[in-house]
Amino acid sequence: MKRGGIKAISELLPATCRESGLETPLNEFRLLKAWAHVLGETVKNYTGEMYIKNQTLYVHVTSSVLRQELMMNRRTIVHRLNEYVKAQVIANLVVK
């Protein structure tokens, strides 16, 4: 076993996650948790079930007015969520 230079855990952890296939699920989890931070507590209060499938975020909301508002601004929301996570996690948003 050959010893290399000392590396910081912050360098090793992302590479290890990528190699073990955990990077995508971790980014999806972070994006779901970012919903309240990016859109605010008011939107969070009207939000029900959320999940990601095939790079599409599905969100159930209890207010028809909020549903319409989110659908009109979905491109901006997708961009802001991906930017918050610093990765391209979702490409589309569906509000039910």
Buried (B, 14 or more C-beta within 10 A) or exposed (E): EEEEEEEEEEEEEEEEBEEEEEBBEBBBEBBBEBBBEBBEEEBEEBBEEBEBEEEEBBBBBEBEEBBEBBEEEBEEBBEBBBEBBEBEBBEEBEBE
